Amino acid sequence: MFSKNIDIKNLITCFPVLMIAFMLSSCGGEALENIGEEKVPLRISAQFAEILSSRGYESGPVTSGKYYLSYPNASAQGAYSLATVDFQFQDVTPGIGIVMTQNNEELSWAEVEGNQPNFYLDNVPIQNSSQDPMIVTFDNTYNPFIAGVFDDEGKNDLLWGSKSVNRNTKTINFDLHHYMARLKVVVTVDETYAADDELSLEGATVYITKLQQTPVAYNRLDGSLELREDDYTSLYLVKDGLNWGVIETEVEGNEPDGGDSSETSEITTYITQDFVLPPQVLQEGEGRPRLYIKLQNGKEFSGVIPYAMYVNDNEYPENYPMTLSFLKEHILTISTRISSEPPELVFMPVLLVEWVDKGTFDLDAHQAGIYIAQEFYNLIKFYNSDADSRDYQLQRYGSYSVIDGNPTWNFNLWSSIMLDYDIIAGEMVPGNDKPDFNFIFNGYSVFIDYNDGKEPKAVTPQELYKILKGN
């Protein structure tokens, strides 16, 4: 799968992060301080790398969302280990987060191995805890990074950052980078056709063949995605309810004084929505992707995706030519023009730019809630806990409110899951010191395996509540 050339002394363990702190205006997180006592808690802050500056933040700081911190575990003792922690805000220092371990202790240098260890931060939830914790394998219940329309809430946007610091660093400050690629297709149409041959792309079907769209695994050490081998399928950009992102019409040319409009032409530009794809190198020869545009009147245009692109970013000179591929942190724009005589699809220069556009949404790559069965079991454990940090732990799964004087936790489900009846029955009985709870399914389902040899049964939120209370 992935190569893992890791010294046994630098074994890594993964920890999820509930929130990412607001970044100080300077990079003071890298200042070295003699903290002396190893049990002084580590602080974490993060910002978007300068080249990103996206998602509505002019200065780039990350202020919310659920993230996962990985670091060399001092107690690993020759094998990978895995634990879960929370990320808390402090009242004393707003925006600086403290990581809590499973033992409800503040993460400190005492738990970290190495004189100058590497820390990793990403937004990929822990999966398959019995396997290598550095490798996340995706399945049908959780795979947000399949190629698709760019999600306004950033759910299909892989974010990754790393930091190497020495042991007298008090605050670890991360720069986060996009590790997916973005694509848009621009089609320009010269509408000077005869009346019986009018060309309109509204209602058309547009797709690109032979692209790898499904990652099967993710490596926390370098942010890379492993793609499914020999799985090349068509990516539909416009089809049925999947509409064009922008349609613009303008007039080219100058209209003579006499009013004769024959010297002008009406140009319509169709721009697809932005799509997010796993980074990849395109096939050559017969496996080269083709762009297809099929109109409602039966006309069809197609052409092989160009072999070269022009790069325009901070690393390369303006319009630097390179072999076309989907690169992480970049937006690839493929421009075409439909010509009428003869009807053909003409490709214009392909441009690659850094992913710098600003969204209008807050960062919420992993909303508070339950995504896998193990998180449901963790919720039960934290709900039953009497530790001071119980409420912080529960915040990763929902929110606390007081309704008509009744304190209540509302837990969200963000994926369909299957639960073992023997594990959950009678395990969440509200006592005098614990608030009541509700489950909000958000269109997903909970299946209960009763271990009776029959098929698992779907339950309603009310039925699940009764099972948890032992009714």
Disulfide bonds with the S-S distance in Angstrom:
none
